[in-house]
């Protein structure tokens, strides 16, 4: 009986460690609005993430140049001009870069919010969703495009095979959003779900600084 109790306690401790709460606040020192507290679904949807080995360089911080990577689109070729591109090819217009995954419940909930933002700002700011589920344990990109269709999402979205983005963009929980200036500099990093109003506030700040 004592042995069974010890095994049960050990199992519970491991479970709590793996599914521990992933904070839902912007990356410091950026003074962005604080999102709502993490819910139970968000905690279970953000397990410890793994990725391929990385270079020994430190990840970029706010005001650093955005790290370049190649991606393939599920949709949005008509908007961006090609189905396979490098992020650096999008310079010249501010960019909201959203990292998501197929089995990330908070990602689903924020996609309609991003869609609303896209429909209002698509002539001034680019929006790009990149699936990183294969690097976060939250699904592969094989059927990820079906999620976009089911939610009525039309903004450009795709996936990357470059696992370094997890480190480069400090993806500590899902979803994660990077705000990048027209010159390709990281303006803000946001960890966790984000609303249309929060995206709009940060984008307006970014546009004002670029004037």
N, CA, C and O of each residue as an XYZ file, in Angstrom:
844
protein
N       0.827     -1.208      0.000
C       0.000      0.000      0.000
C       0.866      1.265      0.000
O       0.584      2.211     -0.734
N       1.939      1.278      0.839
C       2.827      2.432      0.923
C       3.533      2.650     -0.399
O       3.709      3.781     -0.850
N       3.943      1.525     -1.023
C       4.619      1.628     -2.316
C       3.695      2.229     -3.364
O       4.129      3.056     -4.164
N       2.434      1.829     -3.373
C       1.476      2.366     -4.333
C       1.253      3.847     -4.113
O       1.105      4.616     -5.062
N       1.231      4.243     -2.831
C       1.041      5.662     -2.527
C       2.208      6.488     -3.037
O       1.991      7.572     -3.577
N       3.401      6.029     -2.890
C       4.598      6.740     -3.352
C       4.579      6.870     -4.863
O       4.891      7.929     -5.408
N       4.206      5.773     -5.546
C       4.146      5.812     -7.017
C       3.109      6.830     -7.485
O       3.350      7.587     -8.425
N       1.945      6.840     -6.817
C       0.889      7.779     -7.185
C       1.325      9.218     -6.974
O       1.051     10.073     -7.816
N       1.992      9.500     -5.874
C       2.454     10.859     -5.589
C       3.494     11.288     -6.599
O       3.495     12.437     -7.043
N       4.375     10.382     -6.964
C       5.409     10.702     -7.953
C       4.785     11.024     -9.301
O       5.193     11.971     -9.973
N       3.784     10.224     -9.697
C       3.093     10.456    -10.976
C       2.422     11.816    -11.005
O       2.492     12.519    -12.013
N       1.765     12.201     -9.902
C       1.090     13.491     -9.839
C       2.082     14.631     -9.939
O       1.816     15.627    -10.613
N       3.231     14.501     -9.275
C       4.244     15.553     -9.327
C       4.760     15.742    -10.741
O       4.966     16.869    -11.190
N       4.971     14.625    -11.449
C       5.443     14.704    -12.831
C       4.399     15.376    -13.722
O       4.733     16.192    -14.581
N       3.125     15.019    -13.504
C       2.052     15.604    -14.302
C       1.992     17.114    -14.126
O       1.842     17.847    -15.104
N       2.107     17.583    -12.896
C       2.070     19.012    -12.628
C       3.257     19.721    -13.249
O       3.137     20.854    -13.714
N       4.392     19.065    -13.258
C       5.583     19.671    -13.840
C       5.437     19.847    -15.334
O       5.809     20.887    -15.877
N       4.889     18.825    -16.018
C       4.774     18.860    -17.468
C       3.728     19.855    -17.927
O       3.937     20.561    -18.913
N       2.594     19.924    -17.219
C       1.490     20.783    -17.651
C       1.466     22.102    -16.903
O       0.423     22.750    -16.825
N       2.607     22.509    -16.348
C       2.647     23.735    -15.586
C       2.169     24.938    -16.376
O       2.286     24.960    -17.602
N       1.642     25.922    -15.704
C       1.041     27.084    -16.335
C       2.079     27.881    -17.109
O       3.154     28.186    -16.592
N       1.754     28.213    -18.345
C       2.612     29.066    -19.155
C       2.061     30.470    -19.087
O       0.908     30.699    -19.451
N       2.872     31.428    -18.621
C       2.406     32.787    -18.419
C       1.800     33.386    -19.670
O       2.149     33.002    -20.786
N       0.898     34.323    -19.481
C       0.165     34.898    -20.598
C       0.353     36.405    -20.618
O      -0.614     37.161    -20.714
N       1.634     36.847    -20.524
C       1.914     38.268    -20.463
C       2.980     38.623    -21.477
O       3.738     37.747    -21.893
N       3.066     39.907    -21.898
C       4.063     40.304    -22.866
C       5.475     40.150    -22.323
O       5.682     40.227    -21.112
N       6.442     39.934    -23.196
C       7.824     39.749    -22.789
C       8.384     41.066    -22.324
O       8.277     42.062    -23.040
N       8.981     41.107    -21.142
C       9.574     42.319    -20.624
C      10.807     42.653    -21.447
O      11.392     41.739    -22.027
N      11.250     43.944    -21.537
C      10.698     45.041    -20.751
C       9.597     45.808    -21.447
O       9.295     46.926    -21.028
N       8.985     45.279    -22.473
C       8.010     46.002    -23.257
C       6.762     46.310    -22.448
O       6.166     45.393    -21.882
N       6.340     47.581    -22.372
C       5.172     47.972    -21.548
C       3.857     47.763    -22.263
O       3.098     48.713    -22.455
N       3.573     46.525    -22.662
C       2.318     46.250    -23.341
C       1.228     45.927    -22.335
O       1.521     45.628    -21.178
N      -0.044     45.983    -22.770
C      -1.137     45.617    -21.855
C      -0.994     44.184    -21.392
O      -0.468     43.343    -22.120
N      -1.456     43.898    -20.188
C      -1.362     42.546    -19.644
C      -2.593     41.739    -20.008
O      -3.710     42.125    -19.665
N      -2.399     40.602    -20.713
C      -3.552     39.781    -21.091
C      -4.223     39.161    -19.885
O      -3.711     39.222    -18.767
N      -5.378     38.561    -20.130
C      -6.115     37.901    -19.058
C      -5.322     36.728    -18.519
O      -4.515     36.158    -19.252
N      -5.520     36.344    -17.264
C      -4.801     35.212    -16.675
C      -5.004     33.948    -17.482
O      -6.028     33.761    -18.139
N      -4.011     33.091    -17.419
C      -4.060     31.833    -18.158
C      -5.200     30.958    -17.665
O      -5.369     30.792    -16.457
N      -5.976     30.403    -18.565
C      -7.061     29.514    -18.198
C      -6.571     28.086    -18.178
O      -5.441     27.804    -18.576
N      -7.420     27.180    -17.714
C      -7.038     25.777    -17.655
C      -6.724     25.242    -19.040
O      -5.757     24.498    -19.202
N      -7.529     25.608    -20.064
C      -7.286     25.111    -21.410
C      -5.968     25.615    -21.945
O      -5.282     24.887    -22.662
N      -5.582     26.865    -21.615
C      -4.324     27.405    -22.083
C      -3.160     26.688    -21.434
O      -2.143     26.443    -22.082
N      -3.296     26.349    -20.160
C      -2.210     25.668    -19.473
C      -1.964     24.305    -20.075
O      -0.814     23.922    -20.291
N      -3.016     23.568    -20.348
C      -2.847     22.229    -20.899
C      -2.437     22.276    -22.353
O      -1.913     21.292    -22.875
N      -2.665     23.415    -23.034
C      -2.303     23.515    -24.438
C      -0.889     24.030    -24.637
O      -0.461     24.205    -25.778
N      -0.149     24.280    -23.564
C       1.195     24.819    -23.691
C       2.186     23.975    -22.898
O       2.727     24.453    -21.900
N       2.440     22.739    -23.309
C       3.384     21.888    -22.602
C       4.814     22.330    -22.849
O       5.067     23.216    -23.665
N       5.749     21.707    -22.139
C       7.145     21.984    -22.377
C       7.467     21.688    -23.836
O       7.107     20.631    -24.354
N       8.156     22.638    -24.508
C       8.377     22.516    -25.930
C       9.821     22.143    -26.220
O      10.734     22.546    -25.499
N      10.015     21.387    -27.258
C      11.349     20.989    -27.673
C      11.570     21.383    -29.117
O      10.613     21.561    -29.870
N      12.821     21.518    -29.505
C      13.156     21.883    -30.878
C      14.549     21.367    -31.194
O      15.265     20.951    -30.283
N      14.955     21.380    -32.461
C      16.283     20.918    -32.836
C      17.366     21.752    -32.161
O      17.078     22.848    -31.681
N      18.611     21.259    -32.111
C      19.707     22.022    -31.494
C      19.848     23.389    -32.156
O      19.619     23.535    -33.357
N      20.225     24.382    -31.365
C      20.330     25.735    -31.876
C      21.778     26.208    -31.884
O      22.617     25.651    -31.175
N      22.079     27.236    -32.683
C      23.397     27.861    -32.610
C      23.603     28.443    -31.218
O      22.640     28.601    -30.468
N      24.816     28.757    -30.872
C      25.116     29.250    -29.531
C      24.813     30.737    -29.375
O      25.031     31.293    -28.299
N      24.316     31.394    -30.422
C      23.993     32.802    -30.308
C      22.736     32.993    -29.462
O      21.880     32.112    -29.381
N      22.645     34.184    -28.826
C      21.483     34.483    -27.996
C      20.305     34.838    -28.891
O      20.497     35.343    -29.997
N      19.072     34.574    -28.418
C      17.895     34.954    -29.206
C      17.792     36.462    -29.291
O      18.324     37.161    -28.428
N      17.116     36.985    -30.316
C      17.011     38.437    -30.470
C      16.127     39.042    -29.398
O      15.216     38.394    -28.884
N      16.402     40.268    -29.075
C      15.579     41.000    -28.120
C      14.838     42.094    -28.878
O      15.080     42.312    -30.065
N      13.940     42.775    -28.190
C      13.259     43.904    -28.781
C      14.311     44.908    -29.247
O      15.303     45.138    -28.555
N      14.097     45.498    -30.406
C      15.005     46.445    -31.062
C      16.127     45.753    -31.825
O      16.959     46.431    -32.427
N      16.173     44.426    -31.818
C      17.104     43.684    -32.659
C      16.442     43.426    -34.013
O      15.222     43.509    -34.154
N      17.262     43.116    -34.984
C      16.719     42.766    -36.300
C      16.026     41.416    -36.205
O      16.528     40.501    -35.552
N      14.869     41.286    -36.858
C      14.119     40.035    -36.837
C      14.910     38.952    -37.565
O      15.403     39.181    -38.670
N      15.031     37.788    -36.960
C      15.759     36.687    -37.571
C      15.025     36.173    -38.805
O      13.809     35.983    -38.786
N      15.772     35.956    -39.860
C      15.185     35.520    -41.117
C      14.972     34.009    -41.119
O      15.744     33.275    -40.502
N      13.942     33.544    -41.802
C      13.693     32.124    -41.998
C      12.788     31.955    -43.205
O      12.081     32.884    -43.597
N      12.812     30.784    -43.784
C      11.970     30.503    -44.942
C      10.675     29.827    -44.494
O      10.642     29.124    -43.484
N       9.616     30.053    -45.262
C       8.324     29.458    -44.931
C       7.571     29.106    -46.202
O       7.851     29.635    -47.278
N       6.611     28.204    -46.056
C       5.739     27.786    -47.150
C       4.308     28.103    -46.764
O       3.889     27.820    -45.641
N       3.556     28.687    -47.682
C       2.195     29.125    -47.376
C       1.164     28.020    -47.574
O       1.252     27.233    -48.517
N       0.178     27.974    -46.663
C      -1.051     27.217    -46.889
C      -1.977     28.045    -47.779
O      -2.668     27.523    -48.655
N      -1.964     29.358    -47.521
C      -2.851     30.290    -48.213
C      -2.226     31.678    -48.180
O      -1.400     31.978    -47.318
N      -2.626     32.519    -49.123
C      -2.131     33.891    -49.142
C      -1.103     34.174    -50.218
O      -0.484     35.239    -50.224
N      -0.913     33.222    -51.138
C       0.053     33.443    -52.220
C      -0.333     34.660    -53.049
O       0.532     35.401    -53.517
N      -1.620     34.860    -53.227
C      -2.080     35.999    -54.020
C      -1.811     37.321    -53.315
O      -1.736     38.367    -53.959
N      -1.665     37.278    -51.992
C      -1.402     38.486    -51.214
C       0.093     38.778    -51.139
O       0.512     39.922    -51.315
N       0.897     37.752    -50.879
C       2.333     37.941    -50.690
C       3.138     37.774    -51.975
O       4.280     38.227    -52.048
N       2.560     37.128    -52.989
C       3.222     37.041    -54.279
C       3.971     35.765    -54.565
O       4.494     35.604    -55.667
N       4.046     34.840    -53.605
C       4.734     33.560    -53.820
C       4.278     32.579    -52.755
O       3.791     32.990    -51.702
N       4.432     31.287    -53.016
C       4.024     30.271    -52.045
C       5.156     29.906    -51.090
O       4.908     29.400    -49.995
N       6.403     30.163    -51.505
C       7.566     29.927    -50.652
C       8.401     31.201    -50.632
O       8.753     31.751    -51.675
N       8.708     31.656    -49.419
C       9.404     32.934    -49.276
C      10.324     32.914    -48.068
O      10.320     31.978    -47.268
N      11.117     33.981    -47.961
C      11.890     34.255    -46.749
C      11.244     35.445    -46.055
O      10.701     36.331    -46.714
N      11.300     35.468    -44.747
C      10.670     36.553    -44.000
C      11.219     37.910    -44.438
O      10.475     38.889    -44.502
N      12.495     37.971    -44.733
C      13.129     39.232    -45.114
C      12.504     39.831    -46.372
O      12.615     41.037    -46.594
N      11.848     39.010    -47.201
C      11.212     39.504    -48.411
C       9.969     40.342    -48.113
O       9.435     41.001    -49.005
N       9.512     40.319    -46.872
C       8.316     41.065    -46.503
C       8.638     42.449    -45.939
O       7.732     43.195    -45.568
N       9.909     42.788    -45.875
C      10.277     44.108    -45.369
C       9.724     45.195    -46.280
O       9.498     44.976    -47.470
N       9.510     46.368    -45.698
C       8.919     47.471    -46.448
C       7.551     47.841    -45.930
O       7.031     48.918    -46.223
N       6.961     46.926    -45.146
C       5.677     47.199    -44.495
C       5.706     46.531    -43.127
O       6.233     45.425    -43.003
N       5.152     47.171    -42.090
C       5.120     46.537    -40.765
C       4.454     45.171    -40.829
O       3.574     44.928    -41.655
N       4.892     44.284    -39.941
C       4.418     42.900    -39.969
C       4.001     42.431    -38.582
O       4.712     42.651    -37.601
N       2.846     41.782    -38.510
C       2.423     41.064    -37.308
C       2.644     39.586    -37.607
O       1.961     39.009    -38.453
N       3.599     38.978    -36.913
C       3.993     37.596    -37.156
C       3.479     36.729    -36.013
O       3.970     36.816    -34.888
N       2.494     35.899    -36.308
C       1.830     35.095    -35.281
C       2.215     33.628    -35.410
O       2.007     33.016    -36.458
N       2.775     33.065    -34.343
C       3.157     31.653    -34.321
C       2.038     30.853    -33.655
O       1.616     31.183    -32.547
N       1.559     29.806    -34.323
C       0.422     29.038    -33.842
C       0.668     27.564    -34.096
O       1.678     27.179    -34.684
N      -0.272     26.745    -33.645
C      -0.181     25.306    -33.855
C      -1.581     24.713    -33.929
O      -2.527     25.253    -33.355
N      -1.700     23.619    -34.629
C      -2.996     22.993    -34.875
C      -3.715     22.593    -33.593
O      -4.925     22.789    -33.482
N      -2.993     22.035    -32.621
C      -3.618     21.557    -31.395
C      -3.440     22.531    -30.233
O      -3.398     22.118    -29.074
N      -3.336     23.812    -30.539
C      -3.225     24.864    -29.521
C      -4.574     25.559    -29.415
O      -4.917     26.378    -30.267
N      -5.343     25.239    -28.377
C      -6.679     25.812    -28.219
C      -6.682     27.340    -28.153
O      -7.538     27.959    -28.785
N      -5.755     27.984    -27.408
C      -5.739     29.452    -27.409
C      -5.469     30.034    -28.793
O      -5.916     31.140    -29.100
N      -4.738     29.294    -29.630
C      -4.486     29.769    -30.999
C      -5.789     29.864    -31.773
O      -6.015     30.827    -32.506
N      -6.652     28.856    -31.609
C      -7.945     28.870    -32.305
C      -8.770     30.076    -31.882
O      -9.386     30.744    -32.712
N      -8.775     30.346    -30.573
C      -9.634     31.413    -30.056
C      -9.184     32.794    -30.518
O     -10.009     33.699    -30.644
N      -7.891     32.969    -30.773
C      -7.432     34.300    -31.172
C      -7.446     34.504    -32.690
O      -7.370     35.642    -33.154
N      -7.540     33.430    -33.466
C      -7.522     33.584    -34.926
C      -8.640     34.482    -35.451
O      -8.366     35.318    -36.312
N      -9.886     34.357    -34.983
C     -10.924     35.291    -35.441
C     -10.610     36.739    -35.069
O     -10.971     37.662    -35.799
N      -9.941     36.936    -33.938
C      -9.539     38.284    -33.539
C      -8.513     38.833    -34.535
O      -8.592     39.989    -34.949
N      -7.558     37.990    -34.908
C      -6.556     38.410    -35.887
C      -7.190     38.646    -37.253
O      -6.784     39.547    -37.988
N      -8.189     37.830    -37.587
C      -8.894     38.010    -38.861
C      -9.564     39.377    -38.917
O      -9.493     40.063    -39.937
N     -10.216     39.777    -37.820
C     -10.862     41.088    -37.761
C      -9.833     42.203    -37.940
O     -10.074     43.178    -38.651
N      -8.680     42.043    -37.282
C      -7.612     43.041    -37.426
C      -7.143     43.107    -38.878
O      -6.959     44.191    -39.434
N      -6.954     41.944    -39.480
C      -6.465     41.869    -40.866
C      -7.407     42.585    -41.825
O      -6.959     43.298    -42.723
N      -8.684     42.402    -41.642
C      -9.660     43.016    -42.546
C      -9.655     44.540    -42.440
O     -10.040     45.230    -43.383
N      -9.221     45.063    -41.298
C      -9.176     46.516    -41.118
C      -7.836     47.115    -41.537
O      -7.788     48.239    -42.036
N      -6.743     46.367    -41.336
C      -5.411     46.939    -41.519
C      -4.606     46.329    -42.666
O      -3.421     46.637    -42.799
N      -5.204     45.480    -43.494
C      -4.417     44.760    -44.490
C      -3.747     45.666    -45.523
O      -2.810     45.239    -46.198
N      -4.209     46.901    -45.655
C      -3.591     47.817    -46.605
C      -2.417     48.576    -45.992
O      -1.693     49.276    -46.700
N      -2.223     48.442    -44.673
C      -1.144     49.164    -43.996
C      -0.144     48.247    -43.301
O       1.034     48.583    -43.176
N      -0.617     47.086    -42.848
C       0.220     46.175    -42.070
C       0.019     44.754    -42.585
O      -1.110     44.336    -42.843
N       1.099     44.024    -42.730
C       0.989     42.617    -43.114
C       0.698     41.780    -41.875
O       1.132     42.106    -40.770
N      -0.041     40.697    -42.079
C      -0.287     39.708    -41.025
C       0.078     38.340    -41.582
O      -0.388     37.954    -42.654
N       0.908     37.615    -40.854
C       1.349     36.295    -41.302
C       1.293     35.318    -40.132
O       1.886     35.565    -39.082
N       0.582     34.213    -40.315
C       0.538     33.165    -39.304
C       1.460     32.024    -39.709
O       1.404     31.549    -40.844
N       2.310     31.583    -38.785
C       3.250     30.493    -39.061
C       3.021     29.349    -38.076
O       3.125     29.525    -36.862
N       2.709     28.183    -38.618
C       2.489     26.982    -37.803
C       3.833     26.412    -37.354
O       4.687     26.089    -38.180
N       4.011     26.291    -36.036
C       5.235     25.703    -35.483
C       4.894     24.482    -34.620
O       5.645     24.114    -33.717
N       3.760     23.870    -34.915
C       3.326     22.725    -34.120
C       4.321     21.591    -34.072
O       4.434     20.915    -33.049
N       5.052     21.363    -35.164
C       6.006     20.261    -35.191
C       7.169     20.472    -34.231
O       7.854     19.513    -33.875
N       7.403     21.716    -33.806
C       8.489     22.006    -32.881
C       8.017     22.172    -31.443
O       8.836     22.243    -30.528
N       6.711     22.236    -31.237
C       6.165     22.476    -29.903
C       5.368     21.306    -29.358
O       4.814     21.392    -28.262
N       5.300     20.210    -30.107
C       4.540     19.052    -29.659
C       3.045     19.236    -29.796
O       2.270     18.543    -29.136
N       2.623     20.176    -30.658
C       1.201     20.483    -30.801
C       0.711     20.220    -32.223
O      -0.127     20.955    -32.744
N       1.241     19.165    -32.847
C       0.762     18.758    -34.156
C       1.713     19.098    -35.283
O       2.597     19.941    -35.132
N       1.525     18.432    -36.421
C       2.317     18.704    -37.617
C       1.523     19.616    -38.538
O       0.351     19.902    -38.294
N       2.187     20.074    -39.615
C       1.499     20.960    -40.545
C       0.693     20.190    -41.586
O       0.094     20.798    -42.473
N       0.670     18.868    -41.491
C       0.016     18.049    -42.508
C      -1.435     18.450    -42.736
O      -1.860     18.613    -43.880
N      -2.192     18.609    -41.667
C      -3.609     18.962    -41.786
C      -3.922     20.319    -41.176
O      -5.089     20.660    -40.978
N      -2.884     21.098    -40.877
C      -3.110     22.372    -40.186
C      -3.923     23.340    -41.026
O      -4.690     24.137    -40.487
N      -3.762     23.281    -42.346
C      -4.508     24.187    -43.199
C      -6.005     24.022    -43.088
O      -6.752     24.970    -43.328
N      -6.460     22.825    -42.725
C      -7.897     22.583    -42.575
C      -8.486     23.413    -41.438
O      -9.651     23.810    -41.491
N      -7.681     23.673    -40.414
C      -8.151     24.488    -39.300
C      -8.481     25.896    -39.779
O      -9.483     26.476    -39.362
N      -7.643     26.445    -40.653
C      -7.875     27.785    -41.175
C      -9.199     27.848    -41.920
O      -9.967     28.796    -41.758
N      -9.462     26.837    -42.734
C     -10.719     26.796    -43.494
C     -11.923     26.709    -42.561
O     -12.930     27.385    -42.773
N     -11.816     25.880    -41.533
C     -12.949     25.683    -40.630
C     -13.298     26.940    -39.849
O     -14.448     27.126    -39.452
N     -12.302     27.815    -39.625
C     -12.524     29.042    -38.868
C     -12.773     30.248    -39.777
O     -13.008     31.354    -39.291
N     -12.722     30.037    -41.081
C     -12.950     31.145    -42.003
C     -11.810     32.145    -42.038
O     -12.032     33.334    -42.265
N     -10.581     31.668    -41.811
C      -9.415     32.548    -41.784
C      -8.890     32.744    -43.199
O      -8.697     31.772    -43.928
N      -8.658     33.995    -43.594
C      -8.195     34.288    -44.952
C      -6.832     34.969    -45.010
O      -6.259     35.080    -46.094
N      -6.296     35.429    -43.886
C      -4.990     36.095    -43.937
C      -3.889     35.075    -44.259
O      -4.066     33.886    -43.996
N      -2.767     35.513    -44.818
C      -1.685     34.598    -45.183
C      -1.219     33.769    -43.992
O      -1.003     34.294    -42.900
N      -1.069     32.467    -44.219
C      -0.631     31.564    -43.163
C       0.082     30.374    -43.792
O      -0.256     29.944    -44.895
N       1.056     29.857    -43.088
C       1.813     28.715    -43.594
C       2.613     28.068    -42.489
O       2.229     28.125    -41.321
N       3.723     27.452    -42.848
C       4.557     26.764    -41.869
C       6.028     26.916    -42.246
O       6.353     27.290    -43.373
N       6.900     26.627    -41.308
C       8.335     26.644    -41.560
C       8.946     25.322    -41.111
O       8.453     24.683    -40.181
N      10.004     24.924    -41.768
C      10.761     23.740    -41.356
C      11.994     24.137    -40.561
O      12.813     23.283    -40.220
N      12.133     25.416    -40.265
C      13.298     25.935    -39.534
C      12.969     25.991    -38.041
O      12.332     26.936    -37.576
N      13.405     24.981    -37.297
C      13.097     24.918    -35.872
C      13.767     25.991    -35.043
O      13.440     26.147    -33.866
N      14.704     26.742    -35.627
C      15.378     27.802    -34.872
C      14.445     28.943    -34.500
O      14.764     29.741    -33.619
N      13.290     29.031    -35.165
C      12.375     30.133    -34.852
C      11.911     30.067    -33.396
O      11.593     31.098    -32.802
N      11.870     28.866    -32.819
C      11.431     28.729    -31.423
C      12.349     29.512    -30.494
O      11.895     30.152    -29.546
N      13.645     29.452    -30.778
C      14.616     30.190    -29.964
C      14.679     31.649    -30.396
O      14.661     32.554    -29.561
N      14.751     31.870    -31.695
C      14.925     33.218    -32.206
C      13.809     34.162    -31.790
O      14.045     35.344    -31.540
N      12.578     33.629    -31.718
C      11.442     34.479    -31.365
C      10.918     34.198    -29.957
O       9.786     34.551    -29.628
N      11.737     33.569    -29.141
C      11.434     33.350    -27.719
C      10.044     32.751    -27.523
O       9.254     33.247    -26.719
N       9.753     31.684    -28.260
C       8.445     31.037    -28.173
C       8.428     30.156    -26.931
O       8.825     28.992    -26.984
N       7.972     30.708    -25.823
C       7.944     30.024    -24.537
C       6.592     29.393    -24.253
O       6.481     28.492    -23.421
N       5.571     29.864    -24.942
C       4.216     29.325    -24.823
C       3.503     29.635    -26.120
O       3.959     30.453    -26.919
N       2.383     28.974    -26.317
C       1.639     29.162    -27.562
C       0.281     29.795    -27.281
O      -0.383     29.439    -26.307
N      -0.133     30.735    -28.133
C       0.583     31.298    -29.274
C       1.584     32.367    -28.852
O       1.595     32.792    -27.697
N       2.421     32.800    -29.785
C       3.362     33.893    -29.575
C       3.291     34.803    -30.790
O       3.194     34.328    -31.921
N       3.338     36.111    -30.558
C       3.224     37.069    -31.654
C       4.373     38.062    -31.606
O       4.692     38.617    -30.555
N       4.994     38.277    -32.773
C       6.078     39.257    -32.901
C       5.591     40.408    -33.774
O       4.974     40.194    -34.818
N       5.875     41.622    -33.333
C       5.539     42.824    -34.097
C       6.851     43.355    -34.674
O       7.788     43.654    -33.933
N       6.910     43.467    -35.992
C       8.151     43.782    -36.688
C       7.950     45.028    -37.543
O       6.968     45.127    -38.278
N       8.866     45.966    -37.451
C       8.744     47.217    -38.190
C       8.999     47.004    -39.675
O       9.438     45.932    -40.094
N       8.719     48.035    -40.468
C       8.941     47.966    -41.908
C      10.415     47.769    -42.242
O      10.750     47.275    -43.319
N      11.297     48.155    -41.320
C      12.739     47.994    -41.523
C      13.233     46.627    -41.063
O      14.427     46.338    -41.151
N      12.323     45.782    -40.571
C      12.706     44.444    -40.155
C      13.253     44.351    -38.748
O      14.035     43.448    -38.449
N      12.859     45.265    -37.880
C      13.325     45.285    -36.484
C      12.197     44.839    -35.558
O      11.044     45.225    -35.751
N      12.525     44.029    -34.558
C      11.527     43.558    -33.600
C      11.074     44.713    -32.717
O      11.870     45.287    -31.973
N       9.793     45.049    -32.806
C       9.227     46.140    -32.017
C       8.665     45.639    -30.695
O       8.806     46.303    -29.668
N       8.033     44.479    -30.715
C       7.418     43.927    -29.505
C       7.259     42.419    -29.647
O       6.998     41.918    -30.741
N       7.416     41.701    -28.547
C       7.144     40.270    -28.506
C       6.046     40.031    -27.483
O       6.105     40.542    -26.365
N       5.040     39.248    -27.871
C       3.893     38.995    -26.996
C       3.724     37.487    -26.829
O       3.601     36.753    -27.810
N       3.719     37.038    -25.585
C       3.551     35.618    -25.290
C       2.140     35.352    -24.794
O       1.691     35.983    -23.837
N       1.430     34.418    -25.437
C       0.068     34.084    -25.043
C      -0.957     34.685    -25.988
O      -0.610     35.391    -26.934
N      -2.222     34.399    -25.721
C      -3.310     34.892    -26.572
C      -3.344     36.412    -26.605
O      -2.938     37.085    -25.657
N      -3.837     36.931    -27.719
C      -3.921     38.377    -27.882
C      -5.248     38.712    -28.546
O      -5.728     37.961    -29.396
N      -5.838     39.832    -28.165
C      -7.116     40.246    -28.730
C      -6.907     41.242    -29.866
O      -5.815     41.777    -30.054
N      -7.963     41.473    -30.605
C      -7.901     42.461    -31.688
C      -7.512     43.825    -31.145
O      -6.693     44.524    -31.743
N      -8.094     44.208    -30.016
C      -7.807     45.518    -29.439
C      -6.335     45.631    -29.044
O      -5.720     46.678    -29.241
N      -5.773     44.564    -28.493
C      -4.368     44.597    -28.081
C      -3.449     44.664    -29.298
O      -2.460     45.396    -29.293
N      -3.778     43.897    -30.343
C      -2.987     43.965    -31.572
C      -3.044     45.379    -32.149
O      -2.018     45.940    -32.535
N      -4.234     45.944    -32.206
C      -4.411     47.278    -32.772
C      -3.630     48.323    -31.992
O      -3.011     49.206    -32.586
N      -3.652     48.232    -30.668
C      -2.931     49.193    -29.832
C      -1.439     49.152    -30.119
O      -0.808     50.195    -30.291
N      -0.876     47.957    -30.172
C       0.564     47.823    -30.409
C       0.927     48.272    -31.821
O       1.949     48.930    -32.020
N       0.104     47.926    -32.795
C       0.378     48.320    -34.179
C       0.335     49.836    -34.323
O       1.170     50.413    -35.020
N      -0.621     50.487    -33.676
C      -0.695     51.941    -33.749
C       0.549     52.578    -33.157
O       1.062     53.558    -33.695
N       1.041     52.025    -32.046
C       2.282     52.519    -31.455
C       3.446     52.344    -32.421
O       4.287     53.232    -32.562
N       3.488     51.187    -33.085
C       4.562     50.914    -34.035
C       4.514     51.872    -35.222
O       5.545     52.384    -35.658
N       3.309     52.109    -35.739
C       3.155     53.022    -36.866
C       3.521     54.451    -36.484
O       4.108     55.175    -37.288
N       3.183     54.858    -35.276
C       3.500     56.221    -34.827
C       5.002     56.411    -34.727
O       5.512     57.474    -35.081
N       5.725     55.398    -34.248
C       7.173     55.519    -34.114
C       7.865     55.546    -35.466
O       8.968     56.079    -35.589
N       7.222     54.973    -36.488
C       7.845     54.932    -37.810
C       7.591     56.192    -38.621
O       8.180     56.379    -39.686
N       6.721     57.052    -38.121
C       6.432     58.289    -38.850
C       7.568     59.311    -38.711
O       7.484     60.407    -39.265
